[in-house]
Amino acid sequence: MATAVLEPSGLVRLRELTEELNNEETDLHFFFTMSPDPMAIVSADGSFYRINHSWQKILGWTEEELLERSWLSLVHPDDLQVVRQIVGHLTTDDVDRFYCRVQCRDRRYRVLEFSASQ
């Protein structure tokens, strides 16, 4: 004799939401892992929240070093004012393509192209 177990709808919905979040995290991980471009999630104050391996490959900083600092601390001082203005527009608009010099671990600068969205 089979026994059917019925769950309250709230528990079923919680399981569905958990599965959706797990799928989104898997998609995000795949996206970050496969991209040859530097990809990052940055907080409103400029702190790195998550980065992919391309940052290390292109700039030479380790993941730990980057996660301990603000993204803006890597921007060339002569570009910082313009970058702050551009980033300030993220509250109302996405930013499609801007360039700035970013400091490598060996203290040289490389020009990188960025796009950003909130």
C-alpha positions in Angstrom: 0.0 0.0 0.0 1.5 3.4 -1.1 1.4 6.3 1.3 1.1 9.8 -0.1 2.6 12.7 1.9 1.2 16.1 1.2 3.2 19.1 2.1 1.9 22.5 3.1 2.0 24.9 0.1 4.5 27.1 1.9 7.1 24.3 2.2 6.6 23.4 -1.5 7.2 27.0 -2.5 10.3 27.3 -0.3 11.7 24.2 -2.0 10.9 25.8 -5.4 12.6 29.0 -4.5 15.7 27.2 -3.2 15.9 25.3 -6.4 15.6 28.5 -8.4 18.4 30.2 -6.4 20.6 27.1 -6.8 20.1 27.2 -10.6 20.9 31.0 -10.7 24.1 30.4 -8.7 25.1 27.7 -11.0 24.4 29.9 -14.1 26.4 32.8 -12.5 29.3 30.5 -11.6 29.4 29.2 -15.2 29.2 32.7 -16.6 32.1 33.9 -14.4 34.2 30.8 -15.1 33.9 30.7 -18.8 34.4 34.4 -19.6 37.9 35.4 -20.8 37.0 39.0 -19.9 37.4 40.3 -16.3 34.0 40.1 -14.7 33.1 41.4 -11.2 30.3 42.1 -8.9 31.1 45.3 -7.0 29.3 46.9 -4.1 28.1 50.5 -4.1 31.2 51.6 -2.3 33.5 50.0 -5.0 34.5 46.9 -3.0 34.8 43.7 -5.0 32.2 41.2 -4.0 33.0 38.6 -6.6 35.6 38.4 -9.4 36.6 35.8 -12.0 40.1 34.5 -12.8 40.6 37.0 -15.7 41.4 39.8 -13.2 44.4 37.9 -11.9 45.5 36.9 -15.4 45.3 40.4 -16.8 46.4 42.5 -13.9 48.5 40.1 -11.8 46.7 40.6 -8.5 45.5 37.6 -6.6 41.8 37.1 -5.9 42.5 37.7 -2.2 44.3 40.9 -2.9 41.5 42.2 -5.0 38.7 41.2 -2.6 40.4 43.2 0.1 40.4 46.5 -1.8 38.1 48.8 -3.6 37.9 48.7 -7.4 38.4 52.4 -7.4 41.7 52.1 -5.7 43.1 50.5 -8.9 41.9 53.3 -11.2 44.7 55.7 -12.3 44.5 59.0 -10.3 44.0 61.0 -13.5 41.0 58.9 -14.4 39.4 58.7 -11.0 37.2 61.8 -11.2 35.6 60.8 -14.5 35.1 57.2 -13.4 33.4 58.4 -10.2 31.0 60.5 -12.4 30.3 57.6 -14.7 29.7 55.2 -11.8 27.4 57.8 -10.2 25.1 57.4 -13.1 24.5 53.8 -12.3 21.6 54.7 -10.0 19.6 55.8 -13.0 21.2 54.2 -16.1 23.4 51.4 -17.2 26.8 52.4 -18.4 27.8 51.0 -21.8 31.5 51.2 -22.5 33.9 53.4 -20.8 37.6 53.2 -20.6 40.1 53.8 -17.8 43.6 52.9 -16.7 43.8 50.2 -14.1 46.9 49.4 -12.1 48.6 46.0 -12.4 50.3 44.4 -9.5 53.7 45.4 -11.0 52.5 49.1 -10.8 52.1 49.5 -14.6 48.7 50.6 -15.9 46.5 48.9 -18.5 43.6 50.5 -20.3 40.5 48.4 -19.9 37.0 48.8 -21.3 34.1 48.5 -18.9 30.4 48.2 -19.0 28.3 48.4 -15.8 24.8 48.0 -14.7 23.0 48.2 -11.4 
